[in-house]
Amino acid sequence: MLVTLKDILNLCEAKGCAAGSFNTPNLESIMAVIGAAEELEVPVIIQHAQAHESIMPLDTIGPIMLELARRAKVPVAVHMDHGETVEYVYRAMEMGFTSVMYDGSTLPFDENAANTQLVVSLAKRTGATVEAEIGCMGRREMGDGSAGTGEDPEKIYTDPDQAKKFVEMTGIDALACSFGTTHGVYLSEPKLDFSVVENVRKKAHIPIVMHGGSGVSREDFQTAIKKGVRKVNYYTYMAMAGGETVANQFRMGCIPVEKNGKKYKYCYSLVESGQDAPIMYHDIVQWGTQAMKDNCKKAMEIFSMK
Ligand SMILES: [Zn+2]
C-alpha cells in the first residue's frame, strides 16, 4: 500500500530500526525492491533521484512506481531523492509522490533554508513528507564528483547546532546528515563519526537519514541506527549485484557463426542451462532482477535490526 515517509518513520521509531530507501530507475529494480520487502514483511521506500533523469525520466517511471506501491502487500513510500530544484521536487509532488527530498546542501545555509521552507509549504498541499540536507555527502548518485570530493571530510560533517536551527526554521520531517559516508563505489574505508548522529538527534529531535552506505559494515549500519538513523539510502551495491550477475552469465560471450553464406554473431550462455542456449533479453532482465532482490534482502535485514 502507498503510504507517506512519515508513516514509515513512525513505524521505525516504534521499533528502533530503519527502513531502506532504494533508487529504482527501471522497472526491474522496482520489482526487486518491493518483492524483497514483501518476502521480509518490512516497510520500504522506493525513490527516484533527479541525477537519474538522464537514464530514466521522472514522467515515465513515476507513475509506475506509484502504481506498484499501491499494489504492494507492505507499506511503500514513493520518494523524490536529491531534488536539486524546487520545480523538479514540485513535479514529483503533483504526480503523487508521498515524500520528497529537497537537496540544497551545496547552497549557502540561508538559501538552502529558504528553498526548503518553500518546499515544506508546497508539501502541505499534497501531504508529502519532506527530507532536507545540511552538511555535504560528496559525490551525488551518479558519482559525478560534485561538491565535497577531495575535501577533508570532517569539514563537511553536519554541525548539530546548525541542524537544530535548520529544522526549527524549516519544519522538515527528516534530516539527511553527513557523518562520514559517501555516495557511489567507496574509494577508501569510510570513517563514521556516530557522535554527529547522536548530537543532531539530541538537539534537533528529528529522524536522521543516512546517505551513502557504500563500504559500511553491518555493525556500523546498526550502530548508526541505534543512534537515531531511521532511513538508509541504498543503491550502488544493489545495482552492481545485478550488473555482475548478468556479466557472469555472459562468460562465453558471442561467437561469429556462418550459416547459408551469411555471417552472424551468436551469443551463448553455458552457465544457466549447462549447455549451449541463445541469450534472450527477458533472461537478462530476470537474472538482474533476482540478483538485485537478493542484495536488497540482505540490506533490509541489516536495517530492520534482524
Ligand atoms: Zn544521497
py3Dmol code that shows the C-alpha trace and the ligand (Angstrom):
import py3Dmol

protein = """\
ATOM      1  CA  MET A   1       0.000   0.000   0.000  1.00  0.00           C
ATOM      2  CA  LEU A   2       1.108   3.536  -0.719  1.00  0.00           C
ATOM      3  CA  VAL A   3       1.979   5.467   2.463  1.00  0.00           C
ATOM      4  CA  THR A   4       3.952   8.593   3.348  1.00  0.00           C
ATOM      5  CA  LEU A   5       7.553   8.541   4.506  1.00  0.00           C
ATOM      6  CA  LYS A   6       6.282   9.923   7.809  1.00  0.00           C
ATOM      7  CA  ASP A   7       4.161   6.789   8.308  1.00  0.00           C
ATOM      8  CA  ILE A   8       7.240   4.629   7.747  1.00  0.00           C
ATOM      9  CA  LEU A   9       9.447   6.771  10.011  1.00  0.00           C
ATOM     10  CA  ASN A  10       6.864   6.390  12.796  1.00  0.00           C
ATOM     11  CA  LEU A  11       6.858   2.592  12.363  1.00  0.00           C
ATOM     12  CA  CYS A  12      10.660   2.543  12.517  1.00  0.00           C
ATOM     13  CA  GLU A  13      10.768   4.857  15.519  1.00  0.00           C
ATOM     14  CA  ALA A  14       8.486   2.497  17.439  1.00  0.00           C
ATOM     15  CA  LYS A  15      10.683  -0.488  16.594  1.00  0.00           C
ATOM     16  CA  GLY A  16      14.087   1.207  16.888  1.00  0.00           C
ATOM     17  CA  CYS A  17      15.027   0.234  13.346  1.00  0.00           C
ATOM     18  CA  ALA A  18      15.441   1.909   9.950  1.00  0.00           C
ATOM     19  CA  ALA A  19      13.791   1.466   6.557  1.00  0.00           C
ATOM     20  CA  GLY A  20      15.784   1.046   3.366  1.00  0.00           C
ATOM     21  CA  SER A  21      15.262   3.645   0.654  1.00  0.00           C
ATOM     22  CA  PHE A  22      16.228   2.273  -2.724  1.00  0.00           C
ATOM     23  CA  ASN A  23      16.693   4.051  -6.049  1.00  0.00           C
ATOM     24  CA  THR A  24      14.566   2.454  -8.751  1.00  0.00           C
ATOM     25  CA  PRO A  25      15.473   3.909 -12.154  1.00  0.00           C
ATOM     26  CA  ASN A  26      13.884   0.971 -14.022  1.00  0.00           C
ATOM     27  CA  LEU A  27      11.006  -1.500 -13.720  1.00  0.00           C
ATOM     28  CA  GLU A  28      13.341  -4.343 -12.678  1.00  0.00           C
ATOM     29  CA  SER A  29      14.620  -2.502  -9.616  1.00  0.00           C
ATOM     30  CA  ILE A  30      11.089  -1.520  -8.524  1.00  0.00           C
ATOM     31  CA  MET A  31      10.046  -5.180  -8.713  1.00  0.00           C
ATOM     32  CA  ALA A  32      13.222  -6.346  -6.944  1.00  0.00           C
ATOM     33  CA  VAL A  33      12.826  -3.893  -4.043  1.00  0.00           C
ATOM     34  CA  ILE A  34       9.090  -4.374  -3.471  1.00  0.00           C
ATOM     35  CA  GLY A  35       9.447  -8.157  -3.895  1.00  0.00           C
ATOM     36  CA  ALA A  36      12.212  -8.256  -1.277  1.00  0.00           C
ATOM     37  CA  ALA A  37      10.188  -6.120   1.157  1.00  0.00           C
ATOM     38  CA  GLU A  38       7.123  -8.341   0.730  1.00  0.00           C
ATOM     39  CA  GLU A  39       9.139 -11.502   1.422  1.00  0.00           C
ATOM     40  CA  LEU A  40      10.618  -9.985   4.583  1.00  0.00           C
ATOM     41  CA  GLU A  41       7.371  -8.177   5.501  1.00  0.00           C
ATOM     42  CA  VAL A  42       9.090  -4.838   6.076  1.00  0.00           C
ATOM     43  CA  PRO A  43       8.043  -1.319   5.037  1.00  0.00           C
ATOM     44  CA  VAL A  44      10.156   0.191   2.271  1.00  0.00           C
ATOM     45  CA  ILE A  45      10.825   3.378   0.335  1.00  0.00           C
ATOM     46  CA  ILE A  46      11.367   3.478  -3.431  1.00  0.00           C
ATOM     47  CA  GLN A  47      12.944   6.653  -4.743  1.00  0.00           C
ATOM     48  CA  HIS A  48      13.835   8.474  -7.935  1.00  0.00           C
ATOM     49  CA  ALA A  49      16.913  10.718  -7.932  1.00  0.00           C
ATOM     50  CA  GLN A  50      16.995  13.825 -10.103  1.00  0.00           C
ATOM     51  CA  ALA A  51      20.512  12.723 -11.116  1.00  0.00           C
ATOM     52  CA  HIS A  52      18.918   9.668 -12.761  1.00  0.00           C
ATOM     53  CA  GLU A  53      16.721  11.795 -15.049  1.00  0.00           C
ATOM     54  CA  SER A  54      19.135  11.151 -17.932  1.00  0.00           C
ATOM     55  CA  ILE A  55      18.774   7.365 -17.678  1.00  0.00           C
ATOM     56  CA  MET A  56      15.070   7.374 -16.732  1.00  0.00           C
ATOM     57  CA  PRO A  57      12.723  10.381 -16.887  1.00  0.00           C
ATOM     58  CA  LEU A  58      10.572  11.049 -13.817  1.00  0.00           C
ATOM     59  CA  ASP A  59       7.487  11.347 -16.041  1.00  0.00           C
ATOM     60  CA  THR A  60       7.979   7.756 -17.257  1.00  0.00           C
ATOM     61  CA  ILE A  61       8.976   5.930 -14.082  1.00  0.00           C
ATOM     62  CA  GLY A  62       6.998   7.984 -11.517  1.00  0.00           C
ATOM     63  CA  PRO A  63       3.509   6.646 -12.402  1.00  0.00           C
ATOM     64  CA  ILE A  64       4.888   3.064 -12.469  1.00  0.00           C
ATOM     65  CA  MET A  65       6.493   3.485  -9.034  1.00  0.00           C
ATOM     66  CA  LEU A  66       3.191   4.794  -7.644  1.00  0.00           C
ATOM     67  CA  GLU A  67       1.097   2.011  -9.175  1.00  0.00           C
ATOM     68  CA  LEU A  68       3.361  -0.788  -7.916  1.00  0.00           C
ATOM     69  CA  ALA A  69       3.483   0.845  -4.459  1.00  0.00           C
ATOM     70  CA  ARG A  70      -0.337   0.874  -4.324  1.00  0.00           C
ATOM     71  CA  ARG A  71      -0.469  -2.836  -5.187  1.00  0.00           C
ATOM     72  CA  ALA A  72       2.244  -3.857  -2.669  1.00  0.00           C
ATOM     73  CA  LYS A  73       1.399  -6.022   0.336  1.00  0.00           C
ATOM     74  CA  VAL A  74       3.672  -3.914   2.581  1.00  0.00           C
ATOM     75  CA  PRO A  75       3.756  -0.143   3.257  1.00  0.00           C
ATOM     76  CA  VAL A  76       5.680   1.608   0.448  1.00  0.00           C
ATOM     77  CA  ALA A  77       6.554   5.316   0.305  1.00  0.00           C
ATOM     78  CA  VAL A  78       7.366   6.824  -3.098  1.00  0.00           C
ATOM     79  CA  HIS A  79      10.103   9.403  -2.657  1.00  0.00           C
ATOM     80  CA  MET A  80      11.937  12.018  -4.737  1.00  0.00           C
ATOM     81  CA  ASP A  81      15.645  11.662  -3.922  1.00  0.00           C
ATOM     82  CA  HIS A  82      18.048  14.658  -4.073  1.00  0.00           C
ATOM     83  CA  GLY A  83      15.695  17.067  -5.814  1.00  0.00           C
ATOM     84  CA  GLU A  84      18.032  19.910  -6.666  1.00  0.00           C
ATOM     85  CA  THR A  85      15.433  22.430  -7.819  1.00  0.00           C
ATOM     86  CA  VAL A  86      12.122  23.335  -6.195  1.00  0.00           C
ATOM     87  CA  GLU A  87      10.456  22.960  -9.605  1.00  0.00           C
ATOM     88  CA  TYR A  88      11.562  19.316 -10.017  1.00  0.00           C
ATOM     89  CA  VAL A  89      10.524  18.458  -6.458  1.00  0.00           C
ATOM     90  CA  TYR A  90       7.136  20.077  -7.086  1.00  0.00           C
ATOM     91  CA  ARG A  91       6.613  17.952 -10.212  1.00  0.00           C
ATOM     92  CA  ALA A  92       7.057  14.810  -8.102  1.00  0.00           C
ATOM     93  CA  MET A  93       4.563  16.058  -5.502  1.00  0.00           C
ATOM     94  CA  GLU A  94       1.998  16.907  -8.176  1.00  0.00           C
ATOM     95  CA  MET A  95       2.403  13.403  -9.576  1.00  0.00           C
ATOM     96  CA  GLY A  96       1.509  11.922  -6.182  1.00  0.00           C
ATOM     97  CA  PHE A  97       4.897  11.159  -4.609  1.00  0.00           C
ATOM     98  CA  THR A  98       4.295  10.784  -0.876  1.00  0.00           C
ATOM     99  CA  SER A  99       7.711  12.084   0.087  1.00  0.00           C
ATOM    100  CA  VAL A 100      10.377  14.403  -1.295  1.00  0.00           C
ATOM    101  CA  MET A 101      13.939  15.374  -0.524  1.00  0.00           C
ATOM    102  CA  TYR A 102      14.990  18.881  -1.386  1.00  0.00           C
ATOM    103  CA  ASP A 103      18.791  18.994  -1.520  1.00  0.00           C
ATOM    104  CA  GLY A 104      20.159  22.493  -1.169  1.00  0.00           C
ATOM    105  CA  SER A 105      23.252  21.278   0.664  1.00  0.00           C
ATOM    106  CA  THR A 106      25.651  22.915  -1.774  1.00  0.00           C
ATOM    107  CA  LEU A 107      23.967  26.317  -1.298  1.00  0.00           C
ATOM    108  CA  PRO A 108      24.690  28.811   1.493  1.00  0.00           C
ATOM    109  CA  PHE A 109      22.763  27.958   4.700  1.00  0.00           C
ATOM    110  CA  ASP A 110      20.178  30.760   4.372  1.00  0.00           C
ATOM    111  CA  GLU A 111      19.387  29.976   0.740  1.00  0.00           C
ATOM    112  CA  ASN A 112      19.084  26.255   1.499  1.00  0.00           C
ATOM    113  CA  ALA A 113      16.743  27.073   4.420  1.00  0.00           C
ATOM    114  CA  ALA A 114      14.588  29.461   2.332  1.00  0.00           C
ATOM    115  CA  ASN A 115      14.158  26.964  -0.510  1.00  0.00           C
ATOM    116  CA  THR A 116      13.438  24.160   1.962  1.00  0.00           C
ATOM    117  CA  GLN A 117      10.764  26.335   3.649  1.00  0.00           C
ATOM    118  CA  LEU A 118       9.111  26.788   0.260  1.00  0.00           C
ATOM    119  CA  VAL A 119       9.154  23.012  -0.370  1.00  0.00           C
ATOM    120  CA  VAL A 120       7.629  22.391   3.091  1.00  0.00           C
ATOM    121  CA  SER A 121       4.801  24.846   2.365  1.00  0.00           C
ATOM    122  CA  LEU A 122       4.120  23.239  -1.036  1.00  0.00           C
ATOM    123  CA  ALA A 123       4.180  19.765   0.539  1.00  0.00           C
ATOM    124  CA  LYS A 124       1.427  20.789   2.974  1.00  0.00           C
ATOM    125  CA  ARG A 125      -0.938  20.915  -0.006  1.00  0.00           C
ATOM    126  CA  THR A 126      -0.314  17.307  -1.034  1.00  0.00           C
ATOM    127  CA  GLY A 127       0.525  15.783   2.344  1.00  0.00           C
ATOM    128  CA  ALA A 128       4.029  14.738   1.270  1.00  0.00           C
ATOM    129  CA  THR A 129       6.770  14.225   3.846  1.00  0.00           C
ATOM    130  CA  VAL A 130       9.864  16.443   3.438  1.00  0.00           C
ATOM    131  CA  GLU A 131      13.507  15.482   3.888  1.00  0.00           C
ATOM    132  CA  ALA A 132      16.304  18.033   3.511  1.00  0.00           C
ATOM    133  CA  GLU A 133      20.057  18.091   3.959  1.00  0.00           C
ATOM    134  CA  ILE A 134      22.785  20.160   5.525  1.00  0.00           C
ATOM    135  CA  GLY A 135      26.427  19.196   5.502  1.00  0.00           C
ATOM    136  CA  CYS A 136      27.628  17.547   2.353  1.00  0.00           C
ATOM    137  CA  MET A 137      27.934  13.873   1.438  1.00  0.00           C
ATOM    138  CA  GLY A 138      30.206  14.310  -1.563  1.00  0.00           C
ATOM    139  CA  ARG A 139      29.559  12.625  -4.876  1.00  0.00           C
ATOM    140  CA  ARG A 140      25.930  12.502  -5.910  1.00  0.00           C
ATOM    141  CA  GLU A 141      24.078   9.390  -7.083  1.00  0.00           C
ATOM    142  CA  MET A 142      25.770   9.367 -10.483  1.00  0.00           C
ATOM    143  CA  GLY A 143      29.197   9.797  -8.855  1.00  0.00           C
ATOM    144  CA  ASP A 144      29.811  12.982 -10.815  1.00  0.00           C
ATOM    145  CA  GLY A 145      32.374  14.274  -8.369  1.00  0.00           C
ATOM    146  CA  SER A 146      30.361  17.354  -7.385  1.00  0.00           C
ATOM    147  CA  ALA A 147      30.614  19.046  -4.007  1.00  0.00           C
ATOM    148  CA  GLY A 148      32.724  17.537  -1.310  1.00  0.00           C
ATOM    149  CA  THR A 149      35.097  15.286  -3.200  1.00  0.00           C
ATOM    150  CA  GLY A 150      38.699  15.650  -2.208  1.00  0.00           C
ATOM    151  CA  GLU A 151      37.966  17.799   0.828  1.00  0.00           C
ATOM    152  CA  ASP A 152      38.742  16.957   4.405  1.00  0.00           C
ATOM    153  CA  PRO A 153      35.578  15.009   5.337  1.00  0.00           C
ATOM    154  CA  GLU A 154      35.393  16.499   8.842  1.00  0.00           C
ATOM    155  CA  LYS A 155      34.917  19.967   7.396  1.00  0.00           C
ATOM    156  CA  ILE A 156      31.675  18.904   5.801  1.00  0.00           C
ATOM    157  CA  TYR A 157      30.150  16.908   8.690  1.00  0.00           C
ATOM    158  CA  THR A 158      26.752  18.221   9.761  1.00  0.00           C
ATOM    159  CA  ASP A 159      27.020  20.664  12.650  1.00  0.00           C
ATOM    160  CA  PRO A 160      24.438  19.754  15.354  1.00  0.00           C
ATOM    161  CA  ASP A 161      23.707  23.386  16.301  1.00  0.00           C
ATOM    162  CA  GLN A 162      23.178  24.345  12.666  1.00  0.00           C
ATOM    163  CA  ALA A 163      20.955  21.271  12.275  1.00  0.00           C
ATOM    164  CA  LYS A 164      18.769  22.380  15.193  1.00  0.00           C
ATOM    165  CA  LYS A 165      18.420  25.880  13.710  1.00  0.00           C
ATOM    166  CA  PHE A 166      17.676  24.469  10.234  1.00  0.00           C
ATOM    167  CA  VAL A 167      14.993  22.085  11.498  1.00  0.00           C
ATOM    168  CA  GLU A 168      13.313  24.842  13.533  1.00  0.00           C
ATOM    169  CA  MET A 169      13.403  27.294  10.622  1.00  0.00           C
ATOM    170  CA  THR A 170      12.037  24.900   8.020  1.00  0.00           C
ATOM    171  CA  GLY A 171       9.717  22.442   9.789  1.00  0.00           C
ATOM    172  CA  ILE A 172      11.054  19.439   7.865  1.00  0.00           C
ATOM    173  CA  ASP A 173      10.205  15.845   8.822  1.00  0.00           C
ATOM    174  CA  ALA A 174      13.616  14.171   8.344  1.00  0.00           C
ATOM    175  CA  LEU A 175      17.186  15.394   8.024  1.00  0.00           C
ATOM    176  CA  ALA A 176      19.973  13.915   5.918  1.00  0.00           C
ATOM    177  CA  CYS A 177      23.193  14.195   7.889  1.00  0.00           C
ATOM    178  CA  SER A 178      26.774  13.967   6.818  1.00  0.00           C
ATOM    179  CA  PHE A 179      28.874  11.920   9.251  1.00  0.00           C
ATOM    180  CA  GLY A 180      31.489  10.304   7.066  1.00  0.00           C
ATOM    181  CA  THR A 181      29.600   8.269   4.481  1.00  0.00           C
ATOM    182  CA  THR A 182      29.988   8.655   0.754  1.00  0.00           C
ATOM    183  CA  HIS A 183      27.879   8.024  -2.336  1.00  0.00           C
ATOM    184  CA  GLY A 184      28.899   5.653  -5.109  1.00  0.00           C
ATOM    185  CA  VAL A 185      31.571   2.978  -5.037  1.00  0.00           C
ATOM    186  CA  TYR A 186      33.686   3.538  -1.956  1.00  0.00           C
ATOM    187  CA  LEU A 187      37.245   4.601  -2.624  1.00  0.00           C
ATOM    188  CA  SER A 188      38.598   4.378   0.918  1.00  0.00           C
ATOM    189  CA  GLU A 189      37.312   2.814   4.143  1.00  0.00           C
ATOM    190  CA  PRO A 190      34.612   5.199   5.451  1.00  0.00           C
ATOM    191  CA  LYS A 191      35.297   6.596   8.936  1.00  0.00           C
ATOM    192  CA  LEU A 192      31.980   7.299  10.574  1.00  0.00           C
ATOM    193  CA  ASP A 193      31.518   9.776  13.405  1.00  0.00           C
ATOM    194  CA  PHE A 194      28.486   8.468  15.289  1.00  0.00           C
ATOM    195  CA  SER A 195      28.596  11.377  17.746  1.00  0.00           C
ATOM    196  CA  VAL A 196      27.304  13.596  14.901  1.00  0.00           C
ATOM    197  CA  VAL A 197      24.166  11.424  14.617  1.00  0.00           C
ATOM    198  CA  GLU A 198      23.756  11.324  18.385  1.00  0.00           C
ATOM    199  CA  ASN A 199      24.143  15.083  18.850  1.00  0.00           C
ATOM    200  CA  VAL A 200      21.949  16.075  15.890  1.00  0.00           C
ATOM    201  CA  ARG A 201      19.280  13.756  17.199  1.00  0.00           C
ATOM    202  CA  LYS A 202      19.552  15.182  20.735  1.00  0.00           C
ATOM    203  CA  LYS A 203      19.429  18.800  19.615  1.00  0.00           C
ATOM    204  CA  ALA A 204      17.075  18.690  16.620  1.00  0.00           C
ATOM    205  CA  HIS A 205      14.749  15.840  17.729  1.00  0.00           C
ATOM    206  CA  ILE A 206      14.279  14.544  14.205  1.00  0.00           C
ATOM    207  CA  PRO A 207      14.672  11.206  12.363  1.00  0.00           C
ATOM    208  CA  ILE A 208      18.092  11.067  10.700  1.00  0.00           C
ATOM    209  CA  VAL A 209      18.619   9.897   7.126  1.00  0.00           C
ATOM    210  CA  MET A 210      21.856   8.140   6.212  1.00  0.00           C
ATOM    211  CA  HIS A 211      23.006   8.541   2.624  1.00  0.00           C
ATOM    212  CA  GLY A 212      25.885   6.713   1.023  1.00  0.00           C
ATOM    213  CA  GLY A 213      26.173   3.328   2.723  1.00  0.00           C
ATOM    214  CA  SER A 214      28.960   2.236   0.371  1.00  0.00           C
ATOM    215  CA  GLY A 215      31.587   0.184   2.180  1.00  0.00           C
ATOM    216  CA  VAL A 216      29.788   0.474   5.538  1.00  0.00           C
ATOM    217  CA  SER A 217      29.839  -2.712   7.652  1.00  0.00           C
ATOM    218  CA  ARG A 218      26.788  -4.368   9.196  1.00  0.00           C
ATOM    219  CA  GLU A 219      27.994  -3.283  12.658  1.00  0.00           C
ATOM    220  CA  ASP A 220      28.404   0.358  11.614  1.00  0.00           C
ATOM    221  CA  PHE A 221      24.970   0.458   9.957  1.00  0.00           C
ATOM    222  CA  GLN A 222      23.397  -0.929  13.111  1.00  0.00           C
ATOM    223  CA  THR A 223      25.317   1.424  15.423  1.00  0.00           C
ATOM    224  CA  ALA A 224      24.103   4.380  13.319  1.00  0.00           C
ATOM    225  CA  ILE A 225      20.526   3.082  13.559  1.00  0.00           C
ATOM    226  CA  LYS A 226      20.823   2.722  17.339  1.00  0.00           C
ATOM    227  CA  LYS A 227      21.923   6.381  17.476  1.00  0.00           C
ATOM    228  CA  GLY A 228      18.837   7.577  15.560  1.00  0.00           C
ATOM    229  CA  VAL A 229      19.092   6.818  11.824  1.00  0.00           C
ATOM    230  CA  ARG A 230      15.605   5.860  10.585  1.00  0.00           C
ATOM    231  CA  LYS A 231      16.042   5.859   6.783  1.00  0.00           C
ATOM    232  CA  VAL A 232      19.027   4.452   4.929  1.00  0.00           C
ATOM    233  CA  ASN A 233      19.525   5.288   1.256  1.00  0.00           C
ATOM    234  CA  TYR A 234      20.939   2.368  -0.685  1.00  0.00           C
ATOM    235  CA  TYR A 235      21.583   1.846  -4.368  1.00  0.00           C
ATOM    236  CA  THR A 236      25.118   1.336  -5.715  1.00  0.00           C
ATOM    237  CA  TYR A 237      25.775  -2.156  -4.403  1.00  0.00           C
ATOM    238  CA  MET A 238      22.314  -3.371  -5.372  1.00  0.00           C
ATOM    239  CA  ALA A 239      22.830  -2.136  -8.944  1.00  0.00           C
ATOM    240  CA  MET A 240      26.313  -3.667  -9.031  1.00  0.00           C
ATOM    241  CA  ALA A 241      24.951  -7.028  -7.852  1.00  0.00           C
ATOM    242  CA  GLY A 242      22.537  -7.016 -10.806  1.00  0.00           C
ATOM    243  CA  GLY A 243      25.259  -5.994 -13.239  1.00  0.00           C
ATOM    244  CA  GLU A 244      27.789  -8.554 -12.017  1.00  0.00           C
ATOM    245  CA  THR A 245      25.325 -11.415 -12.209  1.00  0.00           C
ATOM    246  CA  VAL A 246      24.411 -10.546 -15.780  1.00  0.00           C
ATOM    247  CA  ALA A 247      28.108 -10.181 -16.702  1.00  0.00           C
ATOM    248  CA  ASN A 248      28.860 -13.616 -15.245  1.00  0.00           C
ATOM    249  CA  GLN A 249      26.160 -15.144 -17.397  1.00  0.00           C
ATOM    250  CA  PHE A 250      27.970 -13.772 -20.434  1.00  0.00           C
ATOM    251  CA  ARG A 251      31.231 -15.568 -19.706  1.00  0.00           C
ATOM    252  CA  MET A 252      31.078 -17.343 -23.052  1.00  0.00           C
ATOM    253  CA  GLY A 253      30.326 -14.097 -24.865  1.00  0.00           C
ATOM    254  CA  CYS A 254      29.316 -14.010 -28.507  1.00  0.00           C
ATOM    255  CA  ILE A 255      30.948 -16.011 -31.285  1.00  0.00           C
ATOM    256  CA  PRO A 256      30.796 -15.434 -35.036  1.00  0.00           C
ATOM    257  CA  VAL A 257      28.934 -18.125 -36.972  1.00  0.00           C
ATOM    258  CA  GLU A 258      28.391 -18.626 -40.675  1.00  0.00           C
ATOM    259  CA  LYS A 259      25.126 -20.033 -41.984  1.00  0.00           C
ATOM    260  CA  ASN A 260      23.907 -20.184 -45.586  1.00  0.00           C
ATOM    261  CA  GLY A 261      26.790 -17.959 -46.604  1.00  0.00           C
ATOM    262  CA  LYS A 262      25.764 -15.257 -44.114  1.00  0.00           C
ATOM    263  CA  LYS A 263      27.794 -14.183 -41.115  1.00  0.00           C
ATOM    264  CA  TYR A 264      26.098 -13.872 -37.738  1.00  0.00           C
ATOM    265  CA  LYS A 265      27.119 -13.262 -34.174  1.00  0.00           C
ATOM    266  CA  TYR A 266      25.667 -15.882 -31.887  1.00  0.00           C
ATOM    267  CA  CYS A 267      25.691 -15.261 -28.146  1.00  0.00           C
ATOM    268  CA  TYR A 268      25.906 -18.257 -25.863  1.00  0.00           C
ATOM    269  CA  SER A 269      25.496 -18.803 -22.174  1.00  0.00           C
ATOM    270  CA  LEU A 270      26.723 -22.089 -20.740  1.00  0.00           C
ATOM    271  CA  VAL A 271      26.017 -21.087 -17.172  1.00  0.00           C
ATOM    272  CA  GLU A 272      22.254 -21.154 -16.854  1.00  0.00           C
ATOM    273  CA  SER A 273      21.395 -24.407 -18.540  1.00  0.00           C
ATOM    274  CA  GLY A 274      24.746 -26.191 -18.619  1.00  0.00           C
ATOM    275  CA  GLN A 275      24.568 -26.356 -22.386  1.00  0.00           C
ATOM    276  CA  ASP A 276      24.538 -24.021 -25.341  1.00  0.00           C
ATOM    277  CA  ALA A 277      21.496 -21.777 -25.300  1.00  0.00           C
ATOM    278  CA  PRO A 278      20.816 -18.496 -27.056  1.00  0.00           C
ATOM    279  CA  ILE A 279      20.573 -15.496 -24.745  1.00  0.00           C
ATOM    280  CA  MET A 280      17.175 -13.848 -24.688  1.00  0.00           C
ATOM    281  CA  TYR A 281      16.713 -10.299 -23.406  1.00  0.00           C
ATOM    282  CA  HIS A 282      13.982 -11.431 -20.978  1.00  0.00           C
ATOM    283  CA  ASP A 283      16.545 -13.771 -19.382  1.00  0.00           C
ATOM    284  CA  ILE A 284      18.973 -10.893 -18.816  1.00  0.00           C
ATOM    285  CA  VAL A 285      16.238  -8.907 -17.097  1.00  0.00           C
ATOM    286  CA  GLN A 286      15.359 -11.840 -14.840  1.00  0.00           C
ATOM    287  CA  TRP A 287      18.980 -12.528 -13.842  1.00  0.00           C
ATOM    288  CA  GLY A 288      19.459  -8.874 -12.937  1.00  0.00           C
ATOM    289  CA  THR A 289      16.170  -8.590 -11.050  1.00  0.00           C
ATOM    290  CA  GLN A 290      16.808 -11.713  -8.953  1.00  0.00           C
ATOM    291  CA  ALA A 291      20.349 -10.613  -8.042  1.00  0.00           C
ATOM    292  CA  MET A 292      19.129  -7.133  -7.034  1.00  0.00           C
ATOM    293  CA  LYS A 293      16.331  -8.669  -4.974  1.00  0.00           C
ATOM    294  CA  ASP A 294      18.765 -10.945  -3.090  1.00  0.00           C
ATOM    295  CA  ASN A 295      21.072  -7.996  -2.426  1.00  0.00           C
ATOM    296  CA  CYS A 296      18.143  -5.854  -1.201  1.00  0.00           C
ATOM    297  CA  LYS A 297      17.017  -8.549   1.201  1.00  0.00           C
ATOM    298  CA  LYS A 298      20.448  -8.617   2.858  1.00  0.00           C
ATOM    299  CA  ALA A 299      20.378  -4.823   3.253  1.00  0.00           C
ATOM    300  CA  MET A 300      16.796  -4.865   4.592  1.00  0.00           C
ATOM    301  CA  GLU A 301      17.731  -7.471   7.183  1.00  0.00           C
ATOM    302  CA  ILE A 302      20.524  -5.233   8.472  1.00  0.00           C
ATOM    303  CA  PHE A 303      18.325  -2.109   8.551  1.00  0.00           C
ATOM    304  CA  SER A 304      15.453  -3.888  10.316  1.00  0.00           C
ATOM    305  CA  MET A 305      17.978  -4.935  13.036  1.00  0.00           C
ATOM    306  CA  LYS A 306      17.352  -8.638  12.467  1.00  0.00           C
TER     307      LYS A 306
END
"""
ligand_1 = """\
1
ZN
Zn 22.025 10.530 -1.324
"""
view = py3Dmol.view(width=600, height=400)
view.addModel(protein, "pdb")
view.setStyle({"model": 0}, {"cartoon": {"style": "trace"}})
view.addModel(ligand_1, "xyz")
view.setStyle({"model": 1}, {"stick": {}})
view.zoomTo()
view.show()
